[in-house]
Amino acid sequence: MTGLKFSVDAGSYEEDMDLALKPRRLARFLSSEKAKAIAVKYINALVIAADTFIVFRGSLLGKPHTRVEARRMLDLLNGKTHSVITGFTIIDTSTKKKLSRSVETRVYFRKLTVEEIEAYVGTGEPLDKAGAYAIQGTGAVIVKKIEGDYFNVMGLPLSSLTEALKKFGVYVL
């Protein structure tokens, strides 16, 4: 969407969601660790890494890996409001300049029936998505409204990211 050319390197950094950090700081820390793990592999590159999770009543929700976990997360969020927090980090591997930011978006779920949750879990879409839903997919029908950056809910707050890239001499517009 930005017109920027990039390649993807998933890396192997394992997030530790149990670190004793406040959610926005944790998101920045995790994205920073991911970026550092990748940056060592590249010369003269900008590395961008991000980490997204859900905060609901003080608990962090990552990605479910089973249908049972997905169902549990959707039951928990059903008819309620939660925050989606994404941390992103940019590292210039030639200058070692680094910048980390976090963005928070409030998401309001509509009240779902047991059958709707079961049908959505049955699509397989909730697996490996923070909070067990994809707003850019069928999960859009369970979101009543949001307050904040839609792209943040997808996992990368493009407006904040493109503003931060200006500090590295990269302009989208």
C-alpha positions in Angstrom: 0.0 0.0 0.0 2.9 2.4 0.6 4.7 1.7 -2.6 7.9 0.8 -0.7 9.8 -2.2 -1.9 10.7 -4.8 0.8 11.4 -8.4 1.5 10.2 -10.5 4.4 12.5 -12.2 6.8 10.5 -13.9 9.5 13.5 -14.4 11.8 13.5 -16.8 14.7 13.1 -14.6 17.8 10.6 -16.1 20.2 8.4 -13.5 22.0 8.1 -13.8 25.8 4.7 -12.4 26.7 5.4 -12.9 30.4 8.0 -10.1 30.8 7.1 -7.7 33.6 6.5 -4.7 31.3 3.5 -2.5 30.7 1.7 -3.5 27.5 2.9 -0.6 25.2 6.5 -0.9 26.5 6.3 -4.7 26.0 5.2 -4.2 22.4 8.2 -1.9 21.8 10.6 -4.3 23.5 9.4 -7.3 21.5 9.6 -5.5 18.2 13.0 -4.2 19.1 14.3 -7.6 19.9 12.9 -9.0 16.6 14.5 -6.1 14.7 17.9 -6.6 16.3 17.8 -10.4 15.6 17.2 -9.6 11.9 19.5 -6.5 11.6 22.7 -8.5 12.2 22.1 -10.4 8.9 21.9 -7.3 6.7 24.3 -4.5 5.6 23.0 -1.1 4.5 19.4 -1.9 5.1 16.4 -0.6 7.0 14.9 -3.3 9.1 11.3 -3.0 10.3 9.9 -5.4 12.9 6.5 -5.4 14.6 4.7 -7.3 17.3 0.9 -7.2 17.9 -1.2 -8.5 20.8 -4.5 -7.9 22.5 -5.0 -6.4 26.0 -8.2 -7.4 27.7 -8.8 -6.5 31.4 -5.1 -6.5 32.1 -4.4 -9.8 30.4 -2.4 -10.2 27.2 -3.7 -12.4 24.4 -1.4 -13.5 21.6 -2.1 -15.9 18.8 -4.2 -19.0 19.4 -2.6 -22.1 18.0 -5.6 -24.4 18.3 -9.3 -24.1 17.7 -9.9 -24.6 21.5 -7.7 -21.6 22.3 -9.4 -19.5 19.5 -12.8 -20.4 20.9 -11.7 -19.4 24.4 -10.4 -16.0 23.2 -13.5 -15.2 21.2 -15.7 -16.2 24.2 -13.7 -13.9 26.4 -13.9 -10.9 24.0 -17.5 -11.5 23.0 -19.6 -8.4 23.2 -16.8 -6.5 24.9 -14.0 -3.9 24.2 -10.3 -4.6 24.1 -7.1 -2.9 22.9 -4.9 -3.9 20.1 -1.3 -2.8 20.7 1.4 -3.0 18.1 5.0 -2.1 18.7 7.3 -1.5 15.8 11.0 -0.9 15.5 13.1 0.5 12.6 16.8 -0.1 12.6 19.2 1.4 10.0 21.9 -1.3 9.8 24.5 1.1 8.4 24.2 3.9 11.0 22.8 1.7 13.8 20.0 4.4 14.3 17.0 2.8 16.0 13.5 4.0 16.6 10.6 2.1 18.4 7.0 3.2 18.8 3.8 1.6 19.9 0.2 2.2 18.8 -3.0 1.3 20.6 -6.5 0.9 19.0 -9.7 0.1 20.8 -11.9 -2.6 19.3 -15.5 -3.2 20.1 -16.9 -6.7 19.4 -20.6 -7.2 18.8 -22.4 -9.9 20.9 -21.9 -13.2 19.1 -24.0 -16.3 19.5 -22.3 -19.6 20.3 -23.1 -20.7 16.7 -21.4 -17.7 15.2 -18.3 -18.2 17.3 -18.2 -21.9 16.3 -18.8 -21.0 12.6 -16.0 -18.4 12.7 -13.6 -20.8 14.4 -14.6 -23.4 11.7 -13.2 -21.1 9.0 -9.7 -21.5 10.4 -9.1 -17.8 10.1 -8.8 -17.2 13.9 -5.7 -19.4 14.1 -2.4 -17.6 14.3 -4.1 -14.2 14.6 -3.7 -12.1 17.8 -7.0 -12.2 19.7 -8.3 -15.0 17.3 -9.7 -12.7 14.7 -8.7 -11.0 11.4 -10.4 -7.6 10.9 -9.3 -7.7 7.3 -11.1 -11.0 6.7 -14.3 -12.6 7.8 -13.5 -11.3 11.3 -14.7 -7.9 10.1 -18.3 -9.0 10.7 -17.7 -9.4 14.5 -16.2 -6.0 15.0 -18.9 -3.4 15.9 -16.5 -0.4 15.7 -12.9 0.7 16.4 -11.3 3.8 17.8 -7.9 4.4 16.3 -5.8 3.0 13.4 -7.5 0.2 11.4 -4.1 -1.0 10.1 -2.9 -1.3 13.6 -5.5 -4.0 14.2 -4.2 -5.8 11.1 -0.7 -5.7 12.7 1.1 -2.7 11.3 0.1 0.9 11.9 0.9 2.3 8.5 0.4 6.0 9.3 2.7 5.9 12.4 5.2 3.8 10.5 5.4 6.1 7.5 5.8 9.1 9.8 8.6 7.3 11.7 10.3 6.4 8.4 10.8 10.1 7.6 13.4 10.2 10.4 15.3 7.7 8.3 15.0 9.8 5.1 12.2 7.6 3.6 9.1 9.4 2.4 6.0 7.7 1.1 4.3 10.9 -0.1 
